[in-house]
Structure formats: C-alpha cells, structure tokens
C-alpha cells in the first residue's frame, strides 16, 4: 500500500519553516517530497502544494494531524 499526503499551504512564506521542522520529525517515513508553487523572477507565490510519499503507514494519522494544525494548511491523503 502507498500513501500520498497532499498539503496545500495557503501561507507558504509564513509557514514554511514550521512545515519543514514538522516533516523533518517524520523524515525517516517520507520516501518522496515534491513541492509545487508558481514563481517567476520577482514574484514568489503565497501558496504551495507539497506531495509526500509515506513508506510507514503507521505514522500517517499523526502526520496528517500535525500538518492540519499548521495555520492555513489543507491536508488530504490518497491511498493506492
């Protein structure tokens, strides 16, 4: 079973440090991290989408709960 957690950060610039600290706590359980946000030479988007491939399904509930506590975060999971 593969679990992908999708996170949309609506305040990416303000919450990125807290987000990074949080996912570092679960670093051994995250196989892949993909960050998606729009950018150009003089503008950095305020929101971003991060996809996390989880290899330890036991941590999924705790990780989702902790991510959901970030201000402006929306968290969804997909199990394949």
ZIQUIDA-V137871 format. One line per field, one symbol per residue. ss: DSSP state (H for helix, E for strand, L for the rest). phi: phi as a letter, one per 30 degrees, with the letter a starting at -180 (. if undefined). burial: + if it has 16 or more other ideal C-beta (glycine too) atoms within 10 Angstrom, else -. A space follows every 50 residues. Layout:
ss = ???
phi = ???
burial = ???
//
This chain:
ss = LLEEEEEEELLHHHHHHHHHHHHHHLHHHEEEEEEELLELLLLELLLEEE EEEELLHHHHHHHHHHHHLLLLEEEEEEEL
phi = .cccccbccdceddcdddddddddecedccdbbbcbadabdbbcedcacb cbcccbdddeeddddddddddiccbbbbcb
burial = --+-+++-+--+--+---+--++--+--++-----------------+-+ -+-+----++--++-++--+--+-+-+---
//
